[in-house]
Amino acid sequence: MTSARATFFHYLGQRKLQLVIGIGCAAATALASVVPPRFIGAIIDSLQKGTTFETVVLLALASVGFSAGEAIFRGIARYLLLNLARQAEYEMRNDLFAHLQKMHLAYFQHQRIGDLMARMTNDLTAVRQMYGPALMQGAFTVMTFVFALLSMLSVSVKLTVVAMILMPLASVAFWWVGRNVHVRFERLQAKFGDLSTKAQENFSGIRVVKAFGQEAPEVRDFARVNRDYVGKAIGLTAMQGLIWPTMSFILGLAVLSVLYIGGQDAIRGELTIGQLIQFVAYLYLLSWPMIAIGWISNMFQAGWASLIRLQELFDAKPAIEDPIDPVTIPIKGAIEVRGVSFAYGQTIVLHDVSFRVPAGGSLAIVGPTGSGKSTLVNLIPRLFDVQQGEVLIDGINVRRYPLQQLRRAVGYVPQETFLFSVPLRENVAFGLELALTESQIDWAGDVSQLNKDVEDFPARYDTMIGERGVTLSGGQKQRTAIARAVAKDPQVLILDDALSAVDTYTEAEILRRLRGVMRERTSIVVAHRISTVKDADEILVLDDGRVAERGTHRDLLEHGGLYAQMYRRQLLEEELEVDEEREEHAKRLKAATDDEPPFGVRPRLGGMGPEGA
């Protein structure tokens, strides 16, 4: 497990030369900033002695020259160090995103997406400020403090001791405020994660919110979370704000003490007026480092708290990884499941399941809701790993295949269809290395029966479908997912209840076209409708995570078990639906007959009778 300290220096050390040059320019800036007060003191003392005008002009020009040099070095240092921070943020965000992409599916089921987004935005911004403004101002502050202190000692050791006697108080103030800022910032970032999660869930589920008329309660709940966030933000700001009046008070005491004691020395002739003004100029030059220490401390505390939160993501290890000794032979598609058991925590969902599907064969899986059908097919592309038993493809355990090769060989239509906020064409082509040709996308659309809807879209396959495919119906989303799976031309095709939102006529058309596709690859179909699975080579009936029955459609009907019960129930439901449709049709026909005008009477033009309606 990597520590936050190691991560900090890892990204900082990737541009060592840039860092060294930037800090070197910061040192040059600090050195140039302490020179002009010397010239100011010399000018004042020279005027008292009656020096020539040319000497004053030369001293003034020298002061201006060093001020210009300070500005140039400061600009270079700012560019180098702030650029370094932006690059570190860029690389850390890329690394974090790539790391999360490797995480197993169960990780995201236990994480709040809003919190992950908060860490990748707000926390990364705080870390970038720590790398950039905090580091840059820290370099300026330390160098300026050192050079100003040395210059003050060269003028008067006594005045320097007087000015520095208050520094322990400042250090105590920095420590106390910084510790409290760290704690409060962690709480604020956690609350920001809650706020992001609340907004993300609400916008994602806006249809449900509106369907149940929950807009007002949702607004109140969001306002409550937002109120908590603002309260913690105000508390953090109040704590951060303590440092400024504290520094001003300490600086004011230092200036008053120097003016009083230095004035007495100047009266006694132990110090010239020019030296006193020079010393006060150094004291004011030192005032910014004194104030900046608090600001820098706050940024480092906030940035470090955020880095620790990001480190928690980096420290998470994927439960499903590529094998150490991978097998890279081409996948043909013969699938075998041997004695597989699986549990979510303490809940066992699969018990000693075994089956075999030859390459090019088809298997259907049916069973009551919650019987483990989706979990079983998720084990094939290793979305989850078996806890007991093994899953083999072509006689080789799936854990031996590289994840990319394994998952490229599987075309998967999940139970919950997800579409991206890109044109329909890109959703169908998702997962392909090369762009789809028009003939390929038309073929995939024909198999999935998506083409007949696409013809009515304004830009056909180039139509933007909105976030999560919000502009498409449930059936259109499922057909898009089917087109995406078959366009991939996989060796194994898995359809997990992929036709549940499709009407029976369209289902029959899709199945008719899919038969040709399935003959060329291994197919596993999970469904609730018997009509979807009756033509499979073998049907597996799951009940409570166990294989209750297996066989062909005819064999299972003759057996008279759970499958036959499901079949009869569905036939009865279809007959009831037909009867309801007949009754509804009869009612409409009777209503139309009752509304007909008497014999020989014609309705007026534009009237409300059947002809005018």
C-alpha positions as a printed Julia matrix, in Angstrom:
613×3 Matrix{Float64}:
   0.0     0.0     0.0
   1.44    3.34   -1.07
   1.38    6.25    1.36
   0.12    9.74    0.53
   3.68   11.02    1.09
   5.05    8.64   -1.57
   2.3     9.69   -4.0
   3.07   13.36   -3.36
   6.76   12.98   -4.18
   6.03   10.61   -7.08
   4.15   13.26   -9.06
   6.42   16.04   -7.87
   9.54   14.16   -8.94
   8.41   13.51  -12.51
   9.63   16.98  -13.5
  12.69   17.42  -11.34
  14.5    19.8   -13.68
  11.47   22.05  -13.98
  11.09   22.0   -10.2
  14.75   22.86   -9.57
  14.76   25.71  -12.09
  11.49   27.07  -10.68
  12.8    27.05   -7.11
  16.07   28.58   -8.34
  14.11   31.43   -9.95
  12.16   31.84   -6.69
  15.48   32.17   -4.84
  16.66   34.76   -7.4
  13.37   36.63   -6.91
  13.84   36.71   -3.13
  17.47   37.82   -3.46
  16.53   40.6    -5.87
  13.73   41.78   -3.57
  16.06   42.49   -0.58
  18.47   44.69   -2.57
  16.3    47.81   -3.28
  15.88   48.68    0.46
  19.69   48.97    0.67
  19.64   51.54   -2.11
  16.76   53.39   -0.45
  18.71   53.63    2.83
  21.82   54.71    0.94
  19.88   57.43   -0.94
  18.46   58.87    2.3
  21.86   58.89    4.03
  23.48   60.4     0.91
  20.95   63.22    0.81
  21.71   63.98    4.45
  25.4    64.18    3.6
  24.79   66.39    0.56
  25.78   63.97   -2.2
  25.52   64.82   -5.92
  22.33   64.4    -7.93
  24.06   61.95  -10.31
  24.8    59.59   -7.39
  21.14   59.63   -6.29
  20.02   58.91   -9.87
  22.44   55.99  -10.19
  21.26   54.5    -6.89
  17.64   54.94   -7.95
  18.29   53.3   -11.36
  20.06   50.4    -9.63
  17.02   49.93   -7.37
  14.7    49.94  -10.4
  16.97   47.44  -12.17
  16.82   44.98   -9.29
  13.03   45.43   -9.06
  12.77   44.62  -12.78
  14.95   41.55  -12.29
  12.71   40.48   -9.4
   9.64   40.75  -11.67
  11.29   38.72  -14.44
  12.44   35.93  -12.15
   9.06   35.89  -10.39
   7.26   35.49  -13.74
   9.51   32.59  -14.78
   9.12   30.88  -11.41
   5.33   31.27  -11.52
   5.14   29.8   -15.02
   7.36   26.8   -14.22
   5.83   25.9   -10.87
   2.18   26.48  -11.81
   2.74   24.55  -15.06
   4.21   21.72  -12.99
   1.07   21.69  -10.83
  -1.23   21.54  -13.86
   0.77   18.67  -15.34
   0.7    16.81  -12.03
  -3.08   17.27  -11.86
  -3.41   16.02  -15.46
  -1.32   12.91  -14.81
  -2.98   12.16  -11.47
  -6.46   12.46  -12.99
  -5.49   10.15  -15.86
  -3.9     7.64  -13.49
  -6.88    7.74  -11.16
  -9.37    7.24  -14.01
  -7.29    4.38  -15.44
  -7.07    2.79  -11.98
 -10.83    3.0   -11.47
 -11.37    1.45  -14.9
  -9.47   -1.61  -13.66
 -11.62   -2.0   -10.56
 -14.06   -4.9   -10.43
 -17.79   -4.42  -10.79
 -18.56   -5.06   -7.11
 -16.36   -2.09   -6.14
 -18.7     0.35   -7.87
 -21.72   -1.35   -6.36
 -20.41   -0.36   -2.92
 -19.27    3.16   -3.84
 -21.35    6.28   -4.27
 -20.76    7.7    -7.76
 -21.27   11.26   -6.5
 -18.49   10.78   -3.95
 -16.13    9.41   -6.63
 -16.9    12.43   -8.81
 -16.25   14.79   -5.88
 -12.84   13.21   -5.31
 -11.91   13.44   -8.98
 -12.9    17.12   -9.17
 -12.87   18.99   -5.86
 -10.13   16.95   -4.21
  -7.91   17.01   -7.28
  -8.28   20.8    -7.44
  -7.15   21.07   -3.81
  -4.15   18.82   -4.54
  -3.25   20.91   -7.59
  -3.33   24.08   -5.46
  -0.99   22.37   -3.02
   1.41   21.49   -5.84
   1.1    24.91   -7.49
   0.26   28.1    -5.54
   1.17   26.57   -2.16
   4.53   25.21   -3.32
   5.34   28.35   -5.3
   4.43   30.75   -2.52
   6.18   28.46   -0.06
   9.4    28.78   -2.06
   9.0    32.56   -2.3
   8.19   32.8     1.41
  11.11   30.7     2.67
  13.67   32.4     0.42
  12.37   35.88    1.15
  12.32   35.15    4.88
  15.93   33.9     4.83
  17.34   36.79    2.76
  15.3    39.42    4.61
  16.42   38.04    7.98
  20.08   38.09    6.94
  19.71   41.65    5.66
  18.05   42.73    8.91
  20.87   41.19   10.94
  23.38   43.15    8.85
  21.64   46.38    9.85
  20.91   45.77   13.55
  21.05   42.58   15.57
  19.1    44.19   18.42
  16.21   45.29   16.21
  16.18   41.86   14.52
  15.84   40.14   17.92
  13.01   42.54   18.84
  11.22   41.86   15.54
  11.66   38.08   15.76
  10.64   37.7    19.38
   7.0    37.38   18.33
   7.65   34.58   15.82
   6.97   31.71   18.33
   3.47   33.14   18.81
   2.98   33.08   15.04
   4.23   29.48   14.85
   1.76   28.41   17.55
  -1.05   30.19   15.7
  -0.09   28.49   12.4
  -0.02   25.06   14.05
  -3.37   25.45   15.78
  -5.19   26.9    12.78
  -3.6    24.41   10.37
  -4.66   21.41   12.46
  -8.25   22.64   12.64
  -8.29   23.48    8.92
  -7.2    19.93    8.09
 -10.0    18.36   10.14
 -12.68   20.73    8.9
 -11.62   20.4     5.27
 -11.91   16.6     5.44
 -15.45   16.97    6.8
 -16.28   19.53    4.11
 -15.07   17.26    1.3
 -17.07   14.34    2.68
 -20.17   16.54    2.76
 -19.45   17.67   -0.81
 -19.5    13.99   -1.79
 -22.96   13.68   -0.18
 -24.1    16.77   -2.1
 -22.8    15.44   -5.42
 -24.38   12.03   -4.81
 -27.76   13.62   -4.02
 -27.73   15.71   -7.2
 -26.46   12.86   -9.39
 -29.08   10.39   -8.15
 -31.86   12.95   -8.53
 -30.97   13.88  -12.11
 -30.45   10.23  -13.09
 -33.83    9.3   -11.65
 -35.71   12.42  -12.73
 -38.41   10.35  -14.46
 -39.24    8.54  -11.23
 -39.17   11.79   -9.27
 -41.67   13.4   -11.64
 -43.83   10.29  -11.98
 -44.31   10.17   -8.2
 -44.63   13.96   -7.83
 -41.64   14.16   -5.48
 -40.1    17.38   -6.82
 -40.83   19.39   -3.67
 -39.58   16.72   -1.2
 -36.45   16.24   -3.29
 -35.83   20.0    -3.29
 -36.21   20.02    0.51
 -33.83   17.07    0.93
 -31.25   18.7    -1.34
 -31.6    22.0     0.54
 -30.97   20.14    3.82
 -27.76   18.53    2.51
 -26.74   21.84    0.93
 -27.37   23.63    4.23
 -25.06   21.19    6.03
 -22.41   21.71    3.35
 -22.64   25.51    3.58
 -22.44   25.34    7.38
 -19.24   23.31    7.24
 -17.84   25.59    4.5
 -18.53   28.68    6.64
 -16.89   26.98    9.63
 -13.8    26.25    7.53
 -13.7    29.8     6.19
 -14.01   31.22    9.7
 -11.09   29.09   10.85
  -9.01   30.09    7.81
  -9.91   33.74    8.4
  -8.34   33.73   11.87
  -4.86   33.71   10.4
  -5.12   37.14    8.71
  -6.02   39.29   11.75
  -3.53   37.3    13.84
  -0.72   38.07   11.4
  -1.72   41.73   11.13
  -1.71   42.07   14.9
   1.71   40.42   15.21
   3.11   42.57   12.39
   1.71   45.75   13.95
   3.39   44.96   17.29
   6.68   44.27   15.51
   6.61   47.57   13.55
   5.72   49.62   16.63
   8.51   48.0    18.65
  11.08   48.57   15.89
  10.07   52.21   15.4
  10.26   52.92   19.14
  13.58   51.19   19.84
  15.12   52.09   16.49
  14.09   55.71   16.92
  15.91   55.81   20.28
  19.03   54.36   18.61
  18.81   56.91   15.79
  18.59   59.76   18.34
  21.69   58.44   20.09
  23.51   58.15   16.76
  23.86   54.37   16.95
  21.77   54.04   13.81
  21.32   56.31   10.81
  17.91   57.41    9.55
  18.59   55.57    6.29
  19.37   52.35    8.16
  16.18   52.67   10.23
  14.07   53.17    7.09
  15.96   50.3     5.43
  15.18   48.05    8.42
  11.48   49.02    8.39
  11.42   48.24    4.65
  12.83   44.77    5.42
  10.22   44.34    8.12
   7.44   45.12    5.65
   9.13   42.85    3.14
   8.97   40.17    5.81
   5.3    40.87    6.51
   4.11   38.99    3.41
   6.0    35.78    4.32
   4.53   36.02    7.83
   1.01   36.35    6.41
   1.64   33.89    3.56
   2.72   31.17    5.98
  -0.85   30.97    7.25
  -2.31   30.94    3.73
   0.23   28.36    2.57
  -0.39   26.28    5.67
  -4.13   26.28    4.94
  -3.55   25.19    1.32
  -1.16   22.43    2.36
  -3.56   21.19    5.03
  -6.5    21.19    2.61
  -4.42   19.65   -0.2
  -3.01   16.95    2.06
  -6.49   16.05    3.33
  -7.62   15.71   -0.29
  -4.53   13.69   -1.21
  -5.35   11.23    1.58
  -8.88   10.87    0.17
  -7.46   10.25   -3.32
  -4.95    7.8    -1.89
  -7.86    5.73   -0.6
  -8.92    5.25   -4.24
  -5.37    4.43   -5.36
  -5.02    1.91   -2.53
  -8.15    0.01   -3.59
  -7.07   -3.17   -5.38
  -9.1    -4.8    -8.15
 -10.38   -8.24   -7.18
 -10.31   -9.33  -10.86
  -6.97   -8.93  -12.64
  -5.09  -10.3   -15.62
  -3.41  -13.68  -14.99
   0.31  -13.9   -14.28
   0.73  -16.66  -16.88
  -1.89  -15.79  -19.55
  -3.12  -18.07  -22.32
  -3.44  -16.19  -25.61
  -4.74  -18.88  -27.99
  -7.8   -17.85  -30.08
 -11.15  -18.4   -28.37
 -13.61  -20.68  -30.21
 -16.43  -20.49  -27.67
 -17.03  -23.9   -26.05
 -18.25  -23.11  -22.51
 -18.25  -25.37  -19.48
 -19.32  -24.54  -15.93
 -18.22  -27.02  -13.27
 -19.7   -27.05   -9.78
 -19.98  -23.27   -9.52
 -21.2   -21.65   -6.3
 -21.37  -17.91   -5.68
 -22.5   -15.6    -2.88
 -22.93  -11.85   -2.38
 -21.58  -11.46    1.13
 -23.52  -13.97    3.22
 -26.27  -14.45    0.63
 -25.65  -17.55   -1.5
 -27.18  -17.16   -4.97
 -25.69  -20.14   -6.86
 -25.33  -23.71   -5.56
 -23.16  -26.24   -7.41
 -24.25  -25.26  -10.94
 -22.81  -27.22  -13.87
 -23.51  -27.21  -17.62
 -21.73  -27.42  -20.97
 -22.33  -25.6   -24.26
 -20.33  -26.72  -27.32
 -18.84  -24.12  -29.65
 -21.65  -22.85  -31.87
 -24.31  -24.31  -29.55
 -27.06  -22.47  -27.7
 -28.21  -22.57  -24.1
 -31.24  -20.88  -22.58
 -31.55  -20.11  -18.86
 -34.95  -19.52  -17.3
 -36.27  -19.41  -13.78
 -38.1   -17.24  -11.23
 -36.86  -13.76  -10.36
 -33.82  -13.92   -8.06
 -32.86  -17.46   -9.01
 -29.31  -16.41  -10.03
 -29.63  -16.24  -13.83
 -27.84  -12.91  -14.33
 -25.17  -13.78  -11.78
 -24.43  -17.0   -13.64
 -23.85  -15.33  -17.03
 -21.79  -12.56  -15.38
 -19.22  -15.19  -14.42
 -18.36  -15.98  -18.05
 -16.74  -12.59  -18.97
 -15.42  -12.37  -15.37
 -17.54   -9.46  -14.26
 -17.47  -11.52  -11.08
 -15.18  -14.42  -10.24
 -16.45  -17.77   -9.03
 -15.87  -18.53   -5.36
 -16.16  -22.29   -5.8
 -15.86  -24.41   -8.91
 -14.62  -23.1   -12.26
 -15.74  -21.62  -15.58
 -13.93  -22.84  -18.7
 -13.87  -21.7   -22.32
 -12.39  -24.18  -24.78
 -11.33  -26.3   -21.81
  -9.27  -23.46  -20.25
 -10.21  -21.67  -17.04
 -11.39  -18.12  -17.86
  -8.93  -16.82  -15.24
  -6.1   -17.86  -17.57
  -7.22  -15.58  -20.42
  -6.18  -11.89  -20.51
  -9.23   -9.8   -19.6
  -9.12   -7.84  -22.87
  -9.05  -11.0   -24.98
 -11.76  -12.7   -22.94
 -14.15   -9.77  -22.99
 -13.55   -8.97  -26.66
 -14.64  -12.52  -27.43
 -17.95  -12.02  -25.57
 -20.86   -9.97  -26.89
 -22.93   -9.12  -23.81
 -26.38   -7.52  -23.61
 -26.96   -6.83  -19.89
 -30.33   -6.82  -18.18
 -30.03   -3.08  -17.52
 -29.19   -1.37  -20.8
 -26.78    1.55  -20.61
 -26.23    3.94  -23.51
 -23.71    6.78  -23.66
 -24.39   10.44  -24.43
 -23.01   10.17  -27.96
 -24.6     9.59  -31.39
 -26.41    6.3   -31.92
 -23.68    5.15  -34.33
 -21.01    5.39  -31.62
 -23.2     3.44  -29.19
 -23.59    0.61  -31.68
 -19.84    0.68  -32.46
 -18.82    0.79  -28.79
 -16.02   -1.64  -28.06
 -14.78   -1.87  -31.67
 -11.27   -0.82  -32.63
 -12.31    0.21  -36.16
 -15.28    2.33  -37.2
 -18.31    0.48  -38.52
 -19.01    0.65  -42.23
 -22.53    1.49  -43.4
 -23.12   -2.13  -44.43
 -21.99   -3.42  -41.02
 -24.17   -1.02  -39.06
 -27.15   -1.72  -41.33
 -26.65   -5.46  -40.78
 -26.5    -5.04  -37.0
 -29.56   -2.76  -37.12
 -31.44   -5.29  -39.24
 -30.69   -8.16  -36.85
 -31.85   -6.11  -33.87
 -34.79   -4.56  -35.79
 -33.4    -1.12  -34.96
 -33.32    0.03  -38.6
 -37.09    0.49  -38.81
 -36.93    3.07  -35.99
 -33.72    4.7   -37.19
 -35.4     5.64  -40.49
 -37.62    8.05  -38.54
 -34.72    9.67  -36.65
 -33.62   13.12  -37.91
 -30.01   12.07  -38.61
 -30.47    8.28  -38.66
 -27.5     6.68  -36.86
 -25.84   10.08  -36.32
 -28.7    11.2   -34.07
 -27.7    12.29  -30.56
 -29.69   10.19  -28.1
 -29.19   12.21  -24.91
 -27.8    11.12  -21.57
 -28.31    7.38  -20.97
 -30.36    7.27  -24.19
 -33.16    9.32  -22.61
 -34.73   10.08  -26.02
 -35.19    6.36  -26.79
 -37.91    4.03  -25.56
 -37.07    0.97  -23.47
 -37.41   -1.3   -26.48
 -35.21    0.93  -28.63
 -32.53    0.91  -25.95
 -32.57   -2.88  -25.79
 -32.4    -3.18  -29.56
 -29.46   -0.76  -29.62
 -27.7    -2.96  -27.06
 -28.39   -6.05  -29.2
 -27.01   -4.26  -32.28
 -23.92   -3.31  -30.26
 -23.38   -6.93  -29.22
 -23.77   -8.49  -32.68
 -21.74   -5.73  -34.39
 -18.84   -6.85  -32.23
 -18.96  -10.23  -34.06
 -18.12  -12.16  -30.86
 -17.4   -15.84  -30.41
 -19.81  -15.94  -27.44
 -23.13  -14.06  -27.42
 -24.9   -13.52  -24.08
 -28.41  -12.03  -23.99
 -29.53  -11.35  -20.42
 -33.29  -10.78  -20.65
 -32.52   -8.59  -23.67
 -36.06   -8.68  -25.13
 -38.14   -7.88  -22.04
 -39.09   -4.38  -23.32
 -39.81   -5.51  -26.88
 -43.29   -6.38  -28.16
 -44.0    -9.97  -29.19
 -44.04   -9.26  -32.94
 -40.66   -7.47  -32.86
 -39.33  -10.19  -30.56
 -40.26  -12.85  -33.13
 -38.55  -10.87  -35.91
 -35.37  -10.4   -33.83
 -35.26  -14.07  -32.85
 -35.72  -15.13  -36.46
 -32.7   -13.05  -37.48
 -30.71  -14.01  -34.41
 -30.98  -17.71  -35.27
 -28.63  -17.18  -38.19
 -26.25  -15.2   -35.98
 -26.39  -17.81  -33.21
 -25.55  -20.68  -35.53
 -22.1   -19.15  -36.04
 -21.27  -18.6   -32.35
 -21.96  -19.92  -28.87
 -25.13  -18.33  -27.49
 -26.54  -18.08  -23.98
 -29.98  -16.51  -23.61
 -31.55  -15.54  -20.29
 -35.27  -14.82  -20.56
 -38.63  -14.96  -18.81
 -40.7   -15.59  -21.94
 -40.81  -19.2   -23.06
 -41.19  -18.03  -26.67
 -37.7   -16.55  -26.46
 -35.96  -19.76  -25.41
 -37.96  -22.65  -26.85
 -35.64  -23.17  -29.85
 -32.42  -23.41  -27.81
 -30.36  -26.61  -27.97
 -30.72  -26.97  -24.21
 -32.75  -25.15  -21.59
 -31.49  -24.77  -18.02
 -34.13  -24.09  -15.34
 -32.76  -22.39  -12.21
 -34.67  -22.29   -8.96
 -33.19  -20.75   -5.81
 -29.7   -20.87   -7.34
 -29.86  -24.58   -8.2
 -30.38  -26.39  -11.48
 -33.95  -27.67  -11.11
 -34.38  -29.02  -14.66
 -32.58  -29.23  -17.96
 -33.43  -30.42  -21.45
 -35.09  -29.31  -24.67
 -38.38  -27.45  -24.83
 -40.3   -30.65  -25.67
 -38.54  -32.72  -22.98
 -39.26  -30.17  -20.27
 -42.93  -29.88  -21.22
 -43.28  -33.67  -21.08
 -41.55  -33.72  -17.71
 -44.29  -31.49  -16.28
 -42.07  -29.65  -13.8
 -41.33  -25.97  -13.1
 -40.72  -25.18  -16.78
 -44.09  -26.67  -17.79
 -45.79  -24.64  -15.05
 -44.17  -21.45  -16.33
 -45.23  -22.33  -19.88
 -48.86  -22.95  -18.91
 -48.96  -19.77  -16.84
 -47.7   -17.7   -19.76
 -50.22  -19.32  -22.13
 -53.01  -18.48  -19.67
 -51.78  -14.88  -19.37
 -51.72  -14.55  -23.16
 -55.28  -15.95  -23.42
 -56.48  -13.49  -20.77
 -54.84  -10.63  -22.65
 -56.57  -11.75  -25.87
 -59.94  -11.97  -24.05
 -59.44   -8.48  -22.61
 -58.61   -7.13  -26.05
 -61.76   -8.78  -27.48
 -63.92   -7.31  -24.72
 -62.4    -3.87  -25.25
 -62.96   -4.16  -29.0
 -66.6    -5.19  -28.43
 -67.16   -2.22  -26.12
 -65.74    0.19  -28.69
 -67.87   -1.39  -31.43
 -71.03   -1.15  -29.3
 -70.3     2.48  -28.43
 -69.82    3.31  -32.11
 -73.11    1.53  -32.98
 -75.05    3.38  -30.26
 -73.77    6.7   -31.6
 -75.03    6.05  -35.2
 -77.84    8.45  -36.35
 -81.36    7.13  -37.06
 -82.13    5.66  -40.48
 -82.38    8.33  -43.18
 -80.86   11.08  -41.04
 -77.47   12.38  -42.16
 -75.29   14.37  -39.74
 -74.52   17.94  -40.6
 -71.23   18.7   -42.32
 -68.6    19.0   -39.62
 -70.93   17.46  -37.02
 -69.81   15.16  -34.22
 -71.18   11.86  -35.65
 -68.92    9.1   -36.91
 -68.59   10.7   -40.34
 -67.81   14.14  -39.02
 -65.49   13.03  -36.24
